[in-house]
Amino acid sequence: MARLKEKRREKISVASEIDRLEEQRVRCQDNLERAEFRSRKEKLSEKQRQDLEDEMTIMNERVQKLDKELEMLRGENRRNMLLSVALLAISAFFYYGFFYNTDKS
């Protein structure tokens, strides 16, 4: 099952993966804010309060994990962009070298 997810993710672009993770992060952040609001406004028993705090801890961990994945993907996206710019510069250099230098001869 894990390999299937990895293969499916390999076919997805880095930008779309970043978008997907950002959406997940926003949803987790919204759920966390709702849980915090609920803990402040509602009168909860000690067990309910503890369960809510445990849930909030799990959501915080998810948000941190998503932040780390986003940081990694953004770094990969930067590398891809730099590679594209380098290839463009090399192509422009060769274009200039072949077409403009042959005209002067």
C-alpha positions in Angstrom: 0.0 0.0 0.0 2.8 2.4 0.9 4.6 1.7 -2.4 1.4 2.5 -4.3 1.1 5.9 -2.6 4.8 6.5 -3.4 4.4 5.6 -7.1 1.3 7.8 -7.3 3.1 10.7 -5.7 6.0 10.3 -8.1 3.7 11.2 -11.0 2.5 14.3 -9.3 4.4 17.6 -9.8 6.1 19.2 -6.9 3.9 22.3 -7.2 0.7 20.3 -7.0 2.1 18.3 -4.0 2.9 21.6 -2.3 -0.7 22.8 -2.9 -2.1 19.5 -1.6 0.0 19.7 1.6 -0.9 23.4 2.1 -4.6 22.5 1.9 -4.1 19.7 4.5 -2.2 22.1 6.7 -5.0 24.7 6.5 -7.6 22.1 7.4 -5.5 20.9 10.4 -5.0 24.5 11.5 -8.8 25.2 11.3 -9.5 22.0 13.3 -7.0 23.1 15.9 -8.5 26.5 16.2 -12.0 25.0 16.6 -10.7 22.7 19.3 -9.0 25.6 21.1 -12.2 27.7 20.9 -14.2 24.7 22.2 -11.8 24.2 25.2 -12.2 27.9 26.1 -15.9 28.4 25.6 -17.5 25.1 26.7 -17.7 23.6 30.1 -16.1 20.3 29.8 -15.5 17.5 32.3 -11.9 16.7 33.2 -11.9 13.6 30.9 -13.4 15.6 28.0 -10.8 18.4 28.5 -8.0 15.8 28.6 -9.3 14.1 25.4 -9.5 17.5 23.7 -6.0 18.4 24.8 -4.7 15.1 23.5 -6.5 15.8 20.2 -4.9 19.2 20.0 -1.5 17.7 20.7 -2.0 15.3 17.8 -3.1 18.1 15.5 -0.1 20.2 16.5 2.2 17.3 15.6 0.5 16.9 12.2 0.9 20.6 11.5 4.6 20.4 12.4 5.0 17.3 10.2 3.3 19.1 7.3 5.5 22.1 7.8 8.6 19.9 7.5 7.3 18.2 4.4 6.4 21.6 2.9 9.9 22.9 3.6 11.4 19.9 1.9 9.2 20.2 -1.1 9.8 23.9 -1.4 13.6 23.2 -1.4 13.1 20.7 -4.2 11.0 23.2 -6.1 13.8 25.8 -5.7 16.4 23.3 -7.0 14.1 22.5 -10.0 13.7 26.2 -10.8 17.5 26.8 -10.6 18.0 23.9 -12.9 15.5 25.3 -15.4 17.1 28.7 -15.3 20.6 27.2 -15.8 19.4 25.2 -18.8 17.8 28.3 -20.2 21.0 30.3 -19.8 23.1 27.5 -21.4 20.7 27.3 -24.3 20.8 31.0 -24.8 24.6 30.9 -24.6 24.8 28.2 -27.3 22.2 30.0 -29.4 24.3 33.1 -29.3 27.5 31.2 -29.9 26.2 29.3 -33.0 24.1 31.9 -34.7 25.7 35.2 -34.0 29.3 34.1 -34.4 28.7 32.3 -37.7 27.3 35.6 -39.2 30.5 37.5 -38.4 32.8 35.0 -40.2 
